Amino acid sequence: MLLILGLIVFLGAHLVPTFPKTRASLRLSLGENGYKGLFSIVSLIGLVMIVSGFGAARTASWNTVLWSPPVWTKHIAFLLMWPAFILLAAAYIPSHIRDRAKHPMLAAIKIWALAHLIANGDLAGVLLFASFLAYGVYDRISVKKRQALGPLGHKSGGIFNDAMAVLVGTVAYVFMLLWGHAWLIGLRLIG
């Protein structure tokens, strides 16, 4: 099953940093650029497998409906996704939002996964979104324990950058809501 294999590859690569000795050993043997390159390639392969596998799983005979979420759960998902996109933008824009969230990428992943779990009741959806939610919770605990800083390190920003994170996140959210989700996932959200 391509979806499960993709989850193992993608999340497995993302779990390597949670084991500092393993990560240090790989960085030592591959070099910093070699490690980053391998991490990127394995992550991309896993992501492609997840997207392809989830697309195929949505219509597969094994993908049973575990529960039928009421229509209102989709509205909750829409509402949760807006701050998820803002946090995603804040992960790459030094800002007060980033400082307060500590690790906004992980917060965005957890909100994204929870929103989609609320609105989807099929087995493939539960496998995908529960896996990412579990990863997000585990990695947040690991990051706190390791005192990892995230992709921007110690950089901090002011109110202008807060506004930029909100603007970029909102534009990305609106794009996904109106066109992107249909284009990437094949499922139109509005209209």
Secondary structure, 3 states (H helix, E strand, C coil): CHHHHHHHHHHHHHHHHHCHHHHHHHHHHHHHHHHHHHHHHHHHHHHHHHHHHHHHHCCCCCCCECCCCCCHHHHHHHHHHHHHHHHHHHCCCCCHHHHHHCCHHHHHHHHHHHHHHHHCCEHHHHHHHHHHHHHHHHHHHHHHHHCCCCCCCCCCCCHHHHHHHHHHHHHHHHHHHHHHHHHHHCCCCCC
